[in-house]
Each structure stands twice: as structure tokens, then as C-alpha cells.
Amino acid sequence: MDSFVFDSYRLDPTRRSISFTYLLNSFSFTEKLDLPEVIPDTIDTTLLEFLFFNLHLAIGISYWKLLCPSSITIKSGQLTKEQSTFWNIIYTNGLGEFYYRNKIDFQGRVSFPFVETASSLPTPLSVSSEELVGIGGGKDSLVTWELFKQKGIKAKGLVIETGKKFETVSNISAIGDIPLMHVVRTMDSQIPELSKKDGFYNGHIPISMIYAWIGVLICAVYGFKSFVASNEKSANEGNTEYLGMQINHQWSKSEEFERLFSAYVKRFVSPSLSYYSPLRQLTELQVVKEFINHPQYFPYVSSCNRNFSVSRPLEGKRWCGECAKCAFAFLLFAAYLPKDTVCTMFGKNMFADSSLVGLFRDLVGRGGMKPFDCVGTFEESQAAFAMIKKGREYENDIVMQTLSGGV
């Protein structure tokens, strides 16, 4: 029977690097996080150990999913029953798309062990009034940043790098005068090859959940009061249903996750720390309406996931112009900005590409299910198309001609 062990974690003697080790059958994996600064000696040891322990569980999702074994052993710490329930939800709902695509029956598969006598109390902290904002290079985090500047809220940006420096983030931080803290995540080198082999699973993980835990660690260690995400209302909508569960590509960006995670942090980590999104009540269209007030970012912003891809990185451009995320972003910007401006931003007119007609059909709800990507609701896409159609700048393009009858 396959088995997975959360084996151990270790803080390097320099106090700037943490390693996390896992065992999957005969395989051993180690992932490393390099922090922006030395962890102060004054940090409460019990709190620090608990944060490392939970990060160990969070990061482990990338390794457990290779085989999804029902046998789980935790050697690096103990969970209360309430905490184990939290992790059961994370590994079930957070991997919904992964289960769906791989045709895995997840029912009863995830069961984190707990200890009846285990206990865990939150640790009050002395924190500053400063906020920590996750910065990824897209429009959402920039709207949050500019909102904070407007309100005079003191903040820094957090960038989590995996495998390489993000030129997009470097550019927007310079333009927006965003002071950044960098965390470098180095995954075990065995993962890419194992993911391609027969008998091993591959697919989407709730990466925003991992980033949320890293953000809370940085807040606790360096004195920030909150880790701020930039997740909007449409992240609450799922893509399909599978074995009685709503499958949502953006589950770890949803309000459900935000409430679950926030409650766990307050209950078990520290009442002094917060996790929230100031954009939660905004639609994607409303976010873009705010973003276009900051044209200084137009030449640098990008939401295309290939900016962060190690295996298929973009070369010489910021948008691939082929994926669902690019198509949805093009749709939103085209609703508000002149055609020339949008085509310059994206490096092409996506409405003139006949190969993308099916993708745009899916976005407006006239094809298959909503694409598995960070895109908005059918209603938001339909509203954007209606605005674009009214403006008539794209009326001779194949996508608009094909879809105009139903929007």
C-alpha cells in the first residue's frame, strides 16, 4: 500500500533557509524556502515551530498528489481534531480540479491523523501597522497597491519566486515604487520527471493556499499585521461538479477559503495576524475599471501564467495570446480601452485570431464549461462583450462576428 510521511523540517543555522522533507514510498523529497532576512532570535519559539509545521503540511500537497495515498503519517508535529479537519478540507476541496481531471475518487481518501490529547493555543504578537501585499505582476495586486497608496496605508510587497526572477514584477515594482520582500521557493528536482511517468499523477494544486501560509510566516517573523491577497468576487464561482463536490479552479482564492484560513490563523496561530482581500466584493470588470486609472503599468502588467513557467516560459513578450487567462484579460481591457492600446498591450488582436473562437465561446457560456483558469463568471464575460460590441471597434474581427449574435 502506498504511504506518505510528513517527515521533518529544519531551519538552517543561518536562520534564513527552511527545508521540508517528505517520504513517499521509497522516494524522499526535500523542498527549500529562502527568506528575505534572518529570522530574529526574539521570535517566540513555539509560534515559529507551529508555523513551520503548518507550512510543512501546506507545501506537502505537491508531493502527496503524486500518488494520493490514503495512508498519511505525520512525524513533524501533532494535530488536534479541529486542525486535522482543516487539512482534510484543504487537501480535498483544494485539489478538486486535480481529482476531476485525473478521474480520482477522492471520497474518504484524505484523512489527516490527529492526537486526542494534542492542544494548540494562539500566540499574541507585537506587530506594526504595516501590511504585506502579495505581488504577482497582474492587475489585481496593483489595484490593491494603488488603493493602499491612496488611503495612506503603509505596506510592502511580497514576491514568491519559483525557479527564476520575474522580470514583470521587477518592472512594476520600479514603476509603482513598491518595496519588495523576496521569498525563493525551490521544489525538489525529482518532481518534473516523476510527474510525467506512468503511475504518477500530475495537475493543478491550490497554490494560493501555499502562498497564504508563506505570507503569514513572513508577517509573523518580520512584524507585519496582515497578509493581503487580491482576490475578487468571481473566484467564488466553480467550474463544474464531480462526485457531489463543486470543482473550482480558484478555490484557494475563494471567500470560502479566505474565511476558513483566516479562522484557523486567528484560532491557532495568532490573534494579532490577519489574512484578507480588499477586492473581495468587486467583479473582474470593476477591478479593471479601477486599474485603467493607472496607465503607467500598461507596458508591464501581465496575468499570463507562462510568465512563471519554468518549462514553457514566455520569450520576448508578456502575454502568450493563446490561453484562457489571456483571452479573458483581453476581453476586460477591450471593454474599457481603445483598440490600439489593448492590441499594443497584448502584442496582438486576439479577436482577429480564428483559433480562439472556441475559447471565447467558453468564456461567455456558449461552449463547454468555464475554462480551468483564473477567469471571471459567464455574466462578467457577457457584460464585457456587450460593452465591446457597443463600441464597434472590433465589429469586423472574426471573434466578434461569430459571437455577436448571442451577446
C-alpha positions in Angstrom: 0.0 0.0 0.0 1.3 3.5 -0.9 2.1 5.7 2.1 3.1 9.3 2.6 5.1 10.7 5.5 5.5 14.3 6.6 8.9 13.6 7.8 10.7 16.7 9.1 11.5 20.3 8.7 14.7 22.2 9.5 15.8 25.8 10.0 19.3 26.4 8.6 21.9 27.7 11.1 21.9 31.0 9.2 18.1 31.4 10.1 17.3 32.4 6.5 16.5 29.0 5.0 14.0 26.3 5.9 13.9 22.8 4.4 10.9 20.5 4.4 11.3 16.7 3.9 8.7 14.1 2.8 8.7 10.4 2.1 6.5 8.8 -0.5 7.0 5.0 -0.5 10.8 4.7 -1.3 11.1 8.3 -2.5 12.4 11.1 -0.4 11.8 14.7 -1.3 13.1 18.0 0.1 11.8 21.5 -0.7 13.5 24.7 0.5 12.4 28.2 1.3 14.9 31.0 1.3 13.7 34.0 3.3 14.4 37.7 2.7 16.1 38.3 6.0 17.4 36.5 9.0 14.7 35.3 11.5 15.2 37.4 14.7 16.1 35.4 17.8 13.3 37.3 19.6 10.5 35.4 17.8 8.6 33.1 20.1 9.9 29.6 19.5 6.6 27.8 20.0 4.9 30.1 17.4 7.8 29.7 14.9 7.7 25.9 15.2 4.0 25.8 14.7 4.3 28.0 11.6 7.0 25.7 10.2 4.9 22.7 10.9 1.8 24.1 9.1 4.0 25.1 6.2 5.3 21.6 6.1 1.7 20.3 5.7 0.8 23.0 3.1 3.8 22.5 0.9 3.5 18.7 1.1 0.4 18.8 -1.2 2.7 19.0 -4.2 4.3 15.7 -3.2 1.3 13.8 -1.8 -0.6 14.3 -5.0 1.9 12.2 -7.0 0.1 9.1 -5.7 -2.6 10.4 -3.4 -2.1 7.7 -0.8 -4.7 7.3 1.9 -2.0 6.4 4.4 -0.7 9.6 5.9 1.8 9.8 8.8 2.9 13.0 10.4 6.3 12.9 12.2 7.0 16.6 12.3 4.2 17.5 14.8 0.7 16.8 16.1 -2.7 18.0 15.0 -5.8 18.4 17.1 -9.0 17.0 15.7 -10.1 20.5 14.6 -6.8 21.1 12.9 -6.9 17.8 11.1 -10.4 18.7 9.8 -9.0 21.9 8.3 -6.3 20.0 6.5 -8.8 17.4 5.2 -10.7 20.2 3.6 -7.6 21.8 2.1 -6.5 18.5 0.5 -10.0 17.7 -0.7 -11.5 21.0 -1.9 -8.2 22.5 -2.9 -7.4 19.5 -5.2 -10.9 19.4 -6.7 -9.8 20.1 -10.3 -6.9 17.7 -9.9 -9.2 14.9 -8.9 -11.7 15.7 -11.7 -9.0 15.8 -14.4 -7.4 12.6 -13.2 -10.7 10.8 -12.6 -9.7 10.1 -8.9 -12.4 9.2 -6.4 -11.5 11.5 -3.5 -14.3 10.4 -1.2 -12.8 9.2 2.1 -9.2 9.4 0.6 -7.9 12.2 2.8 -7.7 11.6 6.5 -5.1 13.6 8.4 -4.2 11.9 11.7 -4.9 13.7 14.9 -4.0 13.2 18.6 -6.8 13.4 21.1 -4.5 14.9 23.8 -2.9 17.4 21.4 -3.5 21.1 22.2 -2.6 24.3 20.5 -3.0 27.9 21.7 -2.5 31.1 19.6 0.4 33.4 20.4 -0.2 37.2 20.7 2.3 39.2 18.8 3.6 42.7 18.8 3.1 43.8 15.2 3.4 47.1 13.3 0.7 48.8 11.4 2.3 47.8 8.2 0.6 45.4 5.7 2.2 42.8 3.4 0.7 42.7 -0.1 1.2 39.7 -2.3 2.5 41.0 -5.7 2.4 38.7 -8.7 2.6 41.1 -11.7 -1.1 41.2 -12.5 -3.8 43.9 -12.4 -5.4 42.8 -9.2 -2.5 43.2 -6.8 -1.7 46.5 -8.5 -5.2 47.8 -7.8 -4.7 46.8 -4.2 -1.4 48.5 -4.0 -2.7 51.8 -5.5 -5.7 51.6 -3.2 -3.4 51.4 -0.2 -1.3 54.3 -1.5 -4.4 56.4 -1.9 -5.5 55.6 1.7 -2.0 56.2 3.1 -1.7 52.6 4.3 1.9 51.7 4.9 2.8 48.4 3.1 5.4 46.3 1.4 5.1 43.8 -1.4 5.8 40.0 -1.1 7.1 38.2 -4.2 7.4 34.4 -4.1 9.8 33.2 -6.7 9.9 29.6 -8.0 12.9 28.8 -10.2 13.6 32.2 -11.6 13.4 36.0 -11.2 10.2 37.6 -12.5 11.1 40.5 -14.8 7.4 41.6 -14.9 7.4 42.0 -11.1 10.7 43.9 -11.2 9.4 46.3 -13.7 6.1 47.1 -12.0 7.8 47.5 -8.6 10.1 50.1 -10.1 7.2 51.9 -11.8 4.9 51.7 -8.7 7.7 52.4 -6.2 6.8 49.1 -4.4 9.4 47.9 -1.8 9.6 44.2 -2.2 10.5 41.3 0.1 11.5 38.1 -1.8 11.0 34.5 -0.8 12.6 31.9 -3.1 10.9 28.5 -3.2 13.0 25.6 -4.5 11.0 22.4 -5.2 12.6 19.0 -5.2 14.2 18.4 -8.6 12.6 14.9 -8.9 9.1 16.4 -9.3 9.1 17.4 -13.0 10.2 13.9 -14.2 8.1 11.9 -11.8 5.0 13.9 -12.9 5.5 12.7 -16.4 5.9 9.0 -15.6 3.1 6.4 -15.8 1.6 5.6 -12.4 2.1 9.1 -11.1 -0.4 11.9 -11.1 0.1 15.5 -12.3 -2.1 18.6 -12.2 -3.3 21.7 -10.5 -2.7 22.4 -6.8 -4.2 25.2 -4.6 -1.0 27.4 -5.0 -2.7 30.4 -3.3 -3.1 28.3 -0.2 0.7 27.7 -0.1 1.3 31.4 -0.7 -1.1 32.3 2.1 0.9 30.3 4.6 4.2 31.8 3.4 2.7 35.2 3.7 1.6 34.6 7.3 5.0 33.3 8.2 6.6 36.5 6.8 4.1 38.6 8.7 4.8 36.8 12.0 8.6 36.8 11.6 9.0 40.4 10.4 6.2 42.2 12.2 3.5 42.9 9.6 -0.1 42.9 10.8 -1.7 41.3 7.7 -1.0 39.3 4.6 -3.2 40.9 1.9 -4.4 38.9 -1.1 -6.1 40.4 -4.1 -8.9 38.0 -4.8 -12.2 39.3 -6.3 -15.8 38.1 -6.2 -15.7 35.8 -9.3 -13.2 33.5 -7.6 -16.2 32.1 -5.7 -17.8 30.5 -8.8 -16.9 26.9 -9.6 -16.4 25.3 -13.0 -18.3 22.0 -12.7 -19.4 19.3 -10.3 -17.7 16.0 -9.6 -18.8 13.2 -7.2 -21.1 15.7 -5.4 -18.5 18.4 -4.9 -18.3 21.8 -6.7 -15.0 21.9 -8.6 -13.4 25.4 -8.5 -10.1 26.1 -10.1 -9.9 29.2 -7.9 -11.0 27.5 -4.7 -7.9 28.8 -2.7 -8.8 32.3 -3.9 -12.5 32.0 -2.9 -14.3 33.6 0.0 -14.8 30.1 1.4 -11.1 29.5 1.7 -10.4 33.0 3.0 -12.8 32.5 5.9 -11.5 29.0 6.6 -7.9 30.1 6.6 -8.5 33.3 8.5 -10.3 31.5 11.2 -7.5 28.9 11.5 -4.9 31.6 11.8 -6.8 33.5 14.5 -7.6 30.3 16.4 -4.3 28.5 16.3 -1.5 30.9 15.1 -2.0 34.4 16.4 -5.0 36.8 17.1 -2.6 39.6 16.0 -2.4 38.4 12.4 -4.9 38.8 9.6 -5.5 37.5 6.1 -7.9 39.2 3.7 -8.6 40.6 0.3 -9.8 44.2 -0.1 -11.1 43.4 -3.6 -13.4 40.6 -2.4 -16.7 42.4 -3.3 -15.5 43.6 -6.7 -16.2 41.9 -10.0 -13.4 41.5 -12.5 -14.9 44.3 -14.6 -14.8 46.6 -11.6 -11.2 45.7 -10.9 -10.2 46.6 -14.5 -12.2 49.8 -14.3 -10.0 50.8 -11.3 -6.8 49.6 -12.9 -7.1 51.7 -16.1 -6.7 54.8 -13.9 -3.0 53.8 -13.7 -1.8 53.7 -17.3 1.9 53.7 -16.1 1.5 49.9 -15.6 0.1 49.1 -19.1 3.5 48.3 -20.7 4.5 46.0 -17.8 1.4 44.3 -16.4 0.6 40.6 -17.2 -1.6 37.9 -15.9 -0.4 35.2 -18.2 0.7 32.1 -16.2 3.5 31.4 -18.7 5.4 34.4 -17.1 6.0 32.0 -14.2 6.5 28.8 -16.2 9.9 27.0 -15.9 9.2 24.5 -18.7 7.4 26.9 -21.2 8.5 30.4 -20.4 7.5 33.4 -22.5 10.2 34.9 -24.6 10.1 38.5 -25.7 6.5 39.1 -24.7 4.3 39.3 -21.6 1.1 37.6 -22.8 1.1 34.3 -24.7 -2.1 35.4 -26.5 -3.4 31.8 -26.6 -4.6 30.8 -23.1 -7.9 31.4 -21.3 -6.4 33.9 -18.9 -5.0 36.0 -21.7 -8.4 35.8 -23.6 -10.3 36.9 -20.5 -7.9 39.7 -19.7 -8.1 40.9 -23.4 -11.9 40.9 -23.1 -11.9 43.0 -20.0 -9.4 45.6 -21.2 -11.1 45.8 -24.6 -14.3 46.8 -22.8 -12.7 49.9 -21.5 -9.7 50.9 -23.5 -9.2 51.9 -27.2 -8.4 49.0 -29.6 -4.9 50.2 -30.4 -4.0 50.4 -26.7 -5.2 46.9 -26.0 -3.5 45.3 -29.0 -0.3 47.0 -28.1 -0.5 45.7 -24.5 -1.1 42.1 -25.7 1.1 42.1 -28.8 -1.8 41.0 -31.0 -5.6 41.4 -31.6 -7.0 38.3 -30.0 -10.4 38.9 -31.6 -8.8 38.5 -35.0 -7.5 35.0 -34.2 -9.9 32.4 -35.6 -8.3 29.7 -33.5 -9.6 31.4 -30.3 -13.3 31.5 -31.2 -14.0 28.3 -29.2 -12.1 29.7 -26.2 -14.2 32.9 -26.2 -17.3 30.8 -26.6 -16.4 29.0 -23.4 -15.8 32.3 -21.6 -19.3 33.7 -22.4 -21.0 30.4 -21.5 -21.9 29.3 -25.1 -19.4 26.4 -25.3 -18.3 23.9 -22.7 -17.7 24.6 -19.0 -15.9 27.7 -17.8 -12.2 27.2 -18.5 -10.0 25.9 -15.7 -8.1 29.1 -15.2 -8.4 32.3 -13.2 -11.2 33.8 -15.3 -14.4 35.5 -14.4 -18.0 34.4 -14.5 -20.1 34.0 -17.7 -22.0 37.1 -16.7 -18.9 39.2 -16.5 -17.7 38.0 -19.9 -21.1 38.6 -21.4 -21.2 42.1 -20.0 -17.7 42.9 -21.4 -18.7 41.6 -24.8 -21.8 43.8 -24.8 -19.7 46.8 -24.0 -17.2 45.9 -26.8 -20.0 45.3 -29.3 -21.5 48.7 -28.5 -18.1 50.4 -29.2 -17.9 48.7 -32.6 -14.1 48.9 -32.9 -13.9 45.1 -33.2 -17.0 44.5 -35.4 -15.0 43.2 -38.4 -13.0 40.7 -36.3 -13.8 37.0 -36.5 -14.5 36.5 -32.8 -16.9 39.4 -32.5 -18.6 38.5 -35.8 -19.1 34.9 -34.6 -20.3 35.7 -31.1 -22.2 38.9 -31.6 -25.5 37.2 -32.2 -25.6 35.8 -28.7 -24.3 38.6 -26.5 
